[in-house]
Amino acid sequence: MLTKKGTAPAEPDFEEILQRALAGEELSAADGELLLRAEGEELRALVRAADEMRQCRVGDIVTYVKNRNLNFTNICIGTCKFCAFRRSPSDSDSYVLTHEEIAAKVEEAVRFGATEICVQGGLHPNFCLEDYLRIIQTIRKISPDIHIHAFSPAELDHIARRESMAIEEVVKILRDAGLNSVPGTAAEILVDCVRSIICPRKITVERWVEIVTTCHRLGLFTTATMLYGTVETPRDRAEHLVLLRDIQRATGGFTEFVLLPFMPYNTPLWNQHSVRSPPSLEDSLKVHAVARLMFARYIDNIQASWVKLGPRGAQLMLTAGANDLGGTLLEENITRAAGGDRQAMTPEQLELLILELGRVPRQRTTTYELI
């Protein structure tokens, strides 16, 4: 668009965008892109604004959940270039957990006081709906009450295709068997041109949206996620945030937004595309802060991943709009395969990170009820 004098309109002023955000105005993808390019004093102003918005929306409480990750297989038909976890059935280090092993891990989690089991795995070529139901049934035999947070949109799509079933039917069956909520992973960046590079055989943006909105309509909350630091641009990140906000406006089904910095080591992107290092802390500050400002009034819980950022990195994100540190996990294998070095944190360790900032630590449920 041109002005009356025939010149292009000026870019929005950085400070003016921050003021509009703090006043409760929704930011556009163009606004978000400009904020995501912040450097120097602008970055410091962005972080301050996000922290102010965090204080306004959720106060000083910082939450965490006692949970256990259960990665039931690393065998996967996928070809995602950001993944170091995937194995073929013939690989010497491929595995499928037996139901006895799953039961033992759930028993350990219950003894630990976990309130959630987070279940995700590779897209095993031979797994059908019955295999996923047996995982739920195994968990339920150990604990009728523990929250089962399981099966990403990619896994749900895998089941639907294997069984030639509608996604709604698959979700209903799993829900009625004891599934409580769904991880909003497999989102990566919700821009198809980015997905064509980093995960060309994975579900499309349209399919991901269809699956999470179906879960929401059928009474299952999901998380929302973003994998950042691969080949995406600031505009791609901003468009991802706008799409998630649009879904939340329509369904209200996201419990939280989880930011996942890319861990490149041992991945095809590291080997083939020269993505040599994780995003910098400055880059992470930008995405956490912009998420807080763009999601204001829609998604109140912004999670910093200590698994990927490290405990001190995650603590830093609490100064830039984040208000949750995720779970204790007990065991984490996907990030570890890509170079992560921590698999678990105790509640005491998480609470110390929170207390050091003068914030208030609180244990929560998967759906953010305070315990």
N, C-alpha and C positions, 0 to 999 in steps of 0.2 A: 504494500500500500504506500502511496506517495502523499506527501502533504500538499497544501495548496501551492506552495512555491516549487513543487516538483522534486523535493528531496525526500530521501527515505526517513521515516520517523526514527528518532533517537531510541537506543536501547533503554529498557527500564533502568532506572537508577537503583544500584545495589541497596542502599540504605532505605530507599522508598519501598522496595520489595519486603525487606525485613519488617518495616513498620506496618505494611499491609497484613503480613502474616500474623504479627502480634495483635493486630486489631481484629483478627478472626476471619480475614478474607481468604478465600481459597486461592492458592497459587497455581498458575498454569505450568505446562511443561517448559515453556520458554523461561518463565521465572525460575523454575527449579534448575534448569540447565545453567543459568547465569550464576545461581548460588553455588552450584557444584563446581564451578571454575574458580572459586574464591582462593585467594592467596594472601599471605601477609596479614595486614590489619583487617582486611575484609573477612578473612577466615576467623580471626579472633572475634569480630563482631557477629559473625554467623553463629559461632559456638555460644556466645553470650545470649543471643536471642533464643537459641534452642533451649538453653538451660532455663531461661526465664519462662518459656512456654511449658517446659517440663514441670516447673514449680507450680505454675498456674493450673495445669491439668491434673497432676497426680501427687503433688507435694513431695515430701522428703522420703517417703517409703520406697525402698528398693527391694524387690522380691526375688525369690528363687524357689525352685521346686525340687523335692527329693524324688529322684527318678532313676531308672536304669535303662540304658540303651540295650536293645536286643537285635543285633544284626544277624539274622538267621541263616543267610547264605551270601557268599560273594560271587556265586556263579550268575552270570548275567549275559543276556543277548544284546545288550546295549553297546553302543560305540562312542559314548560321550568322551570327548577329548579332555575334559577337565577331571576325569576320574582315574584314580590310582587303585581303587578298591576292587574293580571288576576282574573276574577270572573266568576262563573257559573251563568246561567240565574236565578237560584233560590236563589242566595245570596241576602241578604237584601240590600247590598250596590252596587249591580250591576246597571249599567245605560246605556242608549243609548240617546245621545243628539237628541232632535227634530230638525227639520230644522229651526224652529223659533229660537231656542237657538243657533244653528250654525250661523245663520244670525246676531244675536245680537252680538256674539263674533267677527265676522268679522267686523261689523260696528264699534265696539270699537277699534279694531286694526287699521282700516283706520283713525279714529279720532286721534289716537296716532301717526300716520305717518308711520306705518309699511309698508314695501315693500314686505313682505313675510308672507304667512300662511303655517305653517308646519302641515300637517294632517297625523296622525297615530292613529291606534286603535287596539283593539283585533280582533282576527279572529272569528267574530260572526258567529255562525252556520247557521243562516238564511239569511245572507247578500249575495246578488247576484250582478252581474255587475250593474244592474240598481240602487242599493242603493249607490254604489260608484259614479256613474254618477250624481246622485241627489245631493251628497255633492259638487261636482265640480260646478254644475249648481247653487246651492244655493250661493256659494261664488261668482260666476261670476255675479249674479244678483246684488250683493252689489258693486263689483268692477270688471270692465272688465280688469283692468290692473295689479292688485296685482299678484305677483308670487305665484303660487300654487306648493308647494314642498310637495309631498304627496305619500303615499302608498308604504311601504317597499317591497322588493322582496318577503317576506313571504306573504304579503297581495296580491300581484299580482299573486303569485302561488295559493293562496286560491281562488281568482276569477276564474282563469283558470280551476281549478279542479271542482269548483261548476258548471261552464258553459260548461265543456268539450270542452274548446277552447284552441288553441295554444297560448303560451304566447305572441308571436308577434302580434296576432290579438287583444288580450286584451290591450296591450300597445298602439297600434295604435288607438283604440277606445277612450281610456282615453286621449291620447295626442290630438286627434282631438277635444275632448270635452273641452279642456282647461288646462290639466295637463302640467306643465312646466318643472319639474324635479322630481327626485325620491331620497328619503333618502336611503343611502346604509347601513341601519341597517339590522338586522337579520343575520349579518355576524358573530357576536360573535368572535369565533376563527375559522378560515377556515381550520380546521383539523378535519376529520370525527371522529377520536377516541375520541377527546375532546367533540365533539357534541353529541356522543353517551351517554355521561355522563350528560352533562348539558342541552341538549335539544334534546332528542332522537327522537321526532316526528317532529322536525322542518325540513325545507328543507335541503338537502345535500349540501356539498361544490359545487359539480358539478352543481346542480340546481341554486344555488345562482349566480355562475359565468355565467351560461346561461342567467339568467334574466338580470343582470346588463349589460352584453355585448349586449343583445338585445336592451335594452334602449339606450345604446350608439349608436348602429347602426341606430336606428330610430330617432336620433337627440335629445334625452333627456339626459342631464347630470345627473350624480348621485354623491353623496358623497361616501366615503369609510370610514369604521369604524372598530374599534377593541374593544371588551369588554375584559378587562384584569383583572386578580386577582381572577379567580375562581379555576380551577384545572389544568390549562395549565402549561407547562414548558417553560423555555426560548427558547428552540428549537422550540416549537409550535408557539410562538410569532414570531420568526424569519421567519419561513416558511410562516406564514400569510402575513408578510410584502413582502416577495419575490413574492408570488402569486399576491398580489395587484399591485406590480410593473410590473409584466409580463402583467397583464391586461391593465395597463395604457400605457405601451409601444405599445400595439396592438391597443388600441382604443382612447386614449387621453380623455376619457370621465369622469374621476374623477375631480371634482372641488377642493376637499380638503380631508384631512384625519383627522378623528375625533377620539380621544382616549377617551374611556369611562371606568373609573375605576369601578369595580364591587361594588355595594352597597348591602351588604349582609342581612341587617336587614329585618326580616319578610319573607324571601325567603325560599323555600325548601332546598337550599344549606346551609343556615344558620342553619336550623332545623335538617337536615339529614346528612350533610357531614362535619359539624364542620368548615365551612368557616366563621370565627367569626368576621373578621374585614376587612375594605376596604384595598386596597394596600397602603403601606406606601408612603410618599412623595418621598423617595429615589427611590422606585420602579417606581413611576410615572416619575421621572426625567429620569430614564433609558429609558423607552419606548418612551417618547417624543424625547429624544436626538437621539436614534438609528433610529427612524422613519425619522427624518430630514436627517441623513447621508445616510440611505438606499434608500430614495426616491429622493435624489438630482438629478436634471435634469428631473424628471418625475412628482412629485407632490410637488408643491411649497408651498401650504397652509396647515399648520399643526395647528389644532384647539385644544385648551385646554378648557375643560368643567368646567366652573365655577359652574354649577349646581351640579356636582359630587365632584369636588375638593374643592369647596368653592372659594370665590373671591381671597383670598390670595394664595391658592394653585395654582389656575390658573395663577395668576400673576407670581408665581415662575417658572412655565413652560415656560413663555416667555423668561426666561434666559437660557433655555435648548433647543432652536430650534423652539418653537411655535411662530406663528405670527398672530394668530386669537383667539378671545374670544367668537366666536359663536354669539348667539342672545340674545336679551332682553327678549324674550319668553312671557312675560306677565302672563303666566300660564304654569305650568309644573306638571304633575300628576304622571308619571311613576316613576321617581326618588323619588318623595316625598313618594310614597307608600313603598319604600325600605329604608326609613330613611333620605332622603334629607330634608333640612329645608328651602330652598329658592326656590321660584317659579318665581321670576322676578328680573331684574336689569334695572335701567334706563340707557339711553345713558351716562348721566353725571357720574354715578357710574363706568361704564366701562371705560370711558375716563380717569377718575382719576387714576385708576389702571395702565393704560398705561403711563400716564404722570409722575407718580411717578418713573418709570424706565427710564425716559428721552427719551421715544419713542414717535412716532407721531400717535395719534389716527385718524382713518378715518372710516366713515360709508361706507358700501359696499352693493352691491346687492347680491343676492343668488349666482350668477356666478362670483362674485369678481370684477365687475366693481366698481370703486371708485365713491362715490356720493359727 
